[in-house]
Amino acid sequence: MKENQPVKLSFVALMASLMAIVALAIDAILPAISTITSDINSVDANDGKQLITMIFLGLGFGQLVFGPLSDSFGRKPIVYIGFSIFVIASLICVVSPSMELMIIGRVLQGIGLAAPRTIAITIIRDTYKGDFMAKIMSFITTIFILVPVVAPLMGKFILNHYNWSGIFYVQLVIAILVGFWFWKKQPETLKPEHKIKFNKLVFINGLKELLKHKISIGFTIVSGFISGAFIVYLSASQVIFENQYGLIDEFPYIFAGLATGVGLATFLNGNLVMKLGMWRLSFIAICVFSFNALIYVLLFWNTNNPSLEVLLVFMAIQFFTIGFIFGNIRAITMEPIGHIAGIGAAITGFVSTIMAVPIANFIGSFVTNTALPLFLGFTVFGMLSLAIFIYMKRLSKREFIKLNA
């Protein structure tokens, strides 16, 4: 187990690529959602949002399966299985004649992508620990965030010069290339002596072990709350900027600009976390996340949207804080459960995602005429996260005192 080794750029880039395909599959189709729903004769206004939220549903269930399998059969074989499912799912999306089949394809894409996403986190936990793990996660997330910057622009370009099916073909090709890179360059990180024989009790035993670690449980819930609020933005951003503000051509650039802010914060987090610690940084970020959203709600309650400039300022602050939240919260969650990294990543990821999807679907259904429901969701779930964080902080201090008594 390494703790203070120099960061290998090739490792960071590969892990980021495994995770970034998820962002590519989500964000590249954003400019094409209205075209897709029109071409497959969908009349429900919320169907477009389901093309985003349903991939997260697949991610949740997929990681619940692939995490335990990786503890039994190794990290690498599971990634290959996931990429294979993603290729098949992408082809289903391309030929879908109806919204129902398209949603099935998106769920399957999520299931397939759960493998590289979950295994990337597991490999990082296999290799690093503590604040240094949070630092690695920050650098990986920085590269990962670059995908939402370019993905909508790429999707818009393909849509203008080909059609929406080309977006899925490009995703498919990139997944194959990353899979080949992973096969050639990444060694297996699960040591033979750490393999767990797969049986029907693996989930039960893993859950029992996870439940012993209250801090991991608490921050899994925090992750679910913050992720749910963020998925609302992903699924409703097209409605807000294209429908409410009429910025059809400008939407990919606005989305890219906000994603750049997340990337900048994540990069800064990678440098600050070794000095201030992942607990302190994520606590400050959640405070700003919650109170910035509360100020928006108080200012624009029961009114029309503010000017675009005002909205973007609030959103920029909101997403800048997210850059300090996701990597640190994930690292805090995984820190106590390194001995069950695969099943631990699977169960915690499943719980947070399954929490996030209904949150996103519920709040997203209200984002029709104004952006207020989005910020209301940020406020409610930010405050709940803050309350849990404070409790977990006190619990951590009590456990530390007990261990050193």
N, C-alpha and C positions, 0 to 999 in steps of 0.2 A: 504493500500500500504506500503510495507516494503522498507526501504532504507538501513539500516545499521544493519540488523540482521545477526547472524552467518549463514554461509552456511551449509545447511543440505546435507550430502553426499548422502543420499538416493534420494533426489530430483535431485541433479546434475546427479547421475547415471541413473535415470529413464529418464530424459529429453535427456541425451546423447544417451541413447539406442534408443529412438524414432527417433532421427536424424541419428543415426549410421546405421540403416537398409538401409538408402539410400546409404551410402558408401559401405556397404556390397553388395548390389545389383549391384553396378557399378564395384567395384574393384575385386570381387571374380572371375568374368569371364575373367579377362584380360589374364591370362595364357592360357585360353581355346579358345580364339577368333579364332585362325587359325583352330583349330580342329572343332569348331562349323560351321564355314563357309564352310569347306571341307565336313562335314557330310551332310549338307543341300544343297550341290551342288551349292554354290555361286561362281561366277567367277569374280565378280567385286571386285577389291582390296580395294575400299572404303567402302564396306558393313560392314566389321569388325568394322570400326570406327563408323558407324551408330548404332551399338549395344550399344555404349556408349552415343552418342549424343542424340539419340531418347528418352532415358529415361528422359533426362533433358527437352525435349519438353513436355512430359507427366507431369513432375513436374510443369512446368510453368502453364499449363492450369488447372491442378488439384487444385493448391492452389488458383487460381482465384475463384473457386467455393466453396472450403471448408472453406476458411477464412470467407466470409460473412455468410455462413450457421452456423458457430460456434458462430457468434455474435447473431444469432437468436435462436438456439436450444441448445447451450452449447458446451463446448469444447469436452467433453468425447464421446458423440454419434458419432461425426464426425470422431474421431480416429477409432472407431469400423468399420465404413463404409469403411474407407480407407484401413484398414487391410484386410477386406473381398475382396475388389477389387484386392489387391495385391496377395492374395492367388489364386484367379481365374486366374490372369495374369501369375503367375508363372507356373501354370499347362498348360496354353496355350504355354508358351515357351518350356516346356518339350516335348510336342507332336508335335511341329511345324515341318512340312515336307519341308518348304520353308523359304527363307529369308524374304519374304513379311509378312508371318504370325508371324515369330519370331520378326520382328520389331513392329508389332501390339501388341504383347505380352509385349515388352519392353516399348512401350508408355503407355500401361495400367498399367504396374508396376509403372511407374513414376506417373501416375494419382493417384494410390492408395497410394503411399508413400508420396504424397504431403500433405495428411491429417496429419499424425504424425509429419512430418517435420514442417509444418506451425503452427500446434496447439502447438507444443513444444515451438516455438518462442513466440506465443501468450500467453501461460501460464506464461512464464518467464516475459513477459511485464506486465501481470496481477499482478505479484507478486513483482517485483522489478523495480527500475528506476535509471536513471543517470549512473555515473561511476560504481556504484555497480552492475547495470544490466550488464554492459560491463565485469565486473569481473566474474559474474556468467556465462556469455556467453563464456568467455575464458576457465574457468574450464570445462564447458560442451564440448567445442570444443576440449580440450585436450584429453578427453576420446574418443570423436568422432574420433579424428585423429588416435587413436590406431587401429581402424578398417582397414584403408588402410595399416597399417603395417602388420597385420596378414591375411587380406582377400586374397591377391594374393597367399600367402603361403598355406592357406587353400584350395583355388581353385586348386592349383598345386597338392596338396596331393590327393584331391578327383579325379582329372583328372587321376592321375597315378594309383590309386587303384580301381577306378570305371569307370565313364565316366562323360562327361560334364553335363548330366541331373542331376546328384547327387548334383551339385552346386546349382541348383534351388530348389531341395528338401530341402537342408540344410537351404537356405534362408527362405523358407516357414515355416519350423519348428521354426526357431528363431523368425520370425514375430509373430507366434501364442503365443510363450512364453512371448515375450515382451508385446503383447496385453493383456494377462492374468495378468501380473504384473501391468500394467497401470490400469486395471479394479479394482484390489484389493487395490492398494496403493494411487492412485492419486485422491484427491477430486476435485470436480468441482470448477473452479476459476472464472467463469462468474457469477457475482451476478445477481439475478432475476431483480433488478431494472435497470440493464445495458443492458438487452436483447433488441435487435432491431427487430421489426416485419419484417419478410422477405417478400419482395415484389419486383416487377420488377424495382423499383427505387433505390434499395439498392446499386447497383453498381454505378449508376449515382450520387447519393447523397454522397457515399463514395469517389468517384473520385473528386467531387467538393470540398469536405472538404480537401482531400489530396493535391489538387492543391494550396490550400492556404498556404501550408508549403513548401517553395522553398528548404529549406535545405534537407527535406526528398526526394524531387524529385531529387535534385542534387546528393545525395549519392546513390540513387537507380541506377542512370546512371553509377556512379563509380563502383558500385557492378556488374552491367552488363558487363562493360569493363573488370574488373579483372577476373570475373567468366568465361567470354568467353575465355580469354587467358589461364586460368587454365584448362578448359575443353579440349582445344587443346592438352595439355600435357596428360590428362587422356586417350583421344581417340587415340593419336599417340605414346604413350610411348612404346607400344608393337612393333610398326614398328621401332622405333628408336633403341631400345636395342636388339630386336630379329633379325630384318632384316638387319639393318645398321651395328650393331656391332657383330652380331652372338651370342648373349648371351641368348640363349633360356632357359637353366636351371638356369642361374644366375638372369634372369629378376625379378622374385618375390622378391629376396633378395635386389636388387638395388632399386626397387620400395618401399620396406619396409623401407630401410635406409633413402630415401628422405622423406618419410612420417614421420619418427621419428623426423627429423629436424623441420617439421611443428608443430608437437606435442610439442616439446621442446619450440619453440618460443611462442606457444599459452599458455603454462603453465607460462612462464616468463611474458607474457602479463597480465595474471591474477593477478600477484603480483605487476607489475609496473603501471598498469592502475590507481590504486587508488592514486599513487604518482604523476604521470606525466599527467594523463588525457587521454581519448580516442582520442581526437583530435590530440594532439601532437604525440602520439605514432603511430597512423595510418598515419600521414603526413610523418614522418621520414621513415616509412616502405615503403610507395609508392615511395618516392624519391630513396631509395636503389633499390627497385624492378625495377624502370624504368632505372636507370643509369647502373646497373649491366647488364641488357639486352642490353643496347646500346653499352657498351664496348665489349660484345661478338660479336655483329653485326659488329662493326668496325674492330675487330681482324680477323674475319673469313668470311668476305664478299667474296662471289664468290670463296670459297675454299672448300675442302673436310672437313669432320668432324675432329675436333681435337682429340687428344688421349682421351681415356675413362676417365682418371683421370682429365683432364682439363674440360671436359664436366660436370663431376659430381661436380666439385668445383663450377662452374657457376650455375648449377641447385640447389645445396644445398643452396647457397646464395639466389637464387630466391624464393625457397619454405620456407626458414626460415623467409623471410619478409612476406610471405602470412599468417603465424601464427599471425602476428601483425595486419593484415589488416581485415580479414573476420569478426571476432567477433566484433571489434570496429566499422567498417563501418555499420554493421547491427544494432548495438546499437544506433549509431548516427542517422541512418535513422528512427528508431522506437521511439526515444525519444520525438519528438514533437507531435506524433500521438497516444499516449497511450489511448486517449478517443475513438479511433476507431481501437483498436489493431487488431481485427480480419480482417476486410476489409482492413486495412492499410497493415498488413503483406501479405495479399493475393495479393493486387494490386502491391505493391512494389516488391514482390517476382516474380510475373508474368512478370512484365516489365523487371526486370534484367535477368530472365531466357530466355525470348523470345529474348532479345538482345544477350544473350550469345550463344545460339544454332547456329544461322547463322554465327556468328563470328567464332565459333569453326569449323563448317563444311567448311567454306571458307578457313581459314588458314590451317586446317588439310589436305585439298586436295593437298596442296603443300609440305607436309612433306612426301617425298618419298625417296630421296637420301641423304639428309642431315637434320640436326636439325635446320639449320639457319632460316627457316620460323617460327618455334616455337618462337625463340628469337626475331625475327622481330615483331611478334605479341605482345610479351611482351613489346617491346619498344614502339610501336605505341599506344597501349591502356593504357600502364602505363603513358605515357606523357599526353595523353588526360585526364586521371584520375587526374593527378597532376594539370593540368590547372583548372579543375572543382573544385578541392579541394581548391585551392588558392582563387578562386572566392567565394566559399561557406564560407570560413573563413572570408573574408571581409564582406560578407553579414551578417554573424552572429554577427560581431562586430557592424555593423550599427544598427541591430535590438536590440542589448543589450543597446547601447547608447540611442536609441529611447525609450525603456522601462523605462530607469532610468532618462530620461530628466525631 
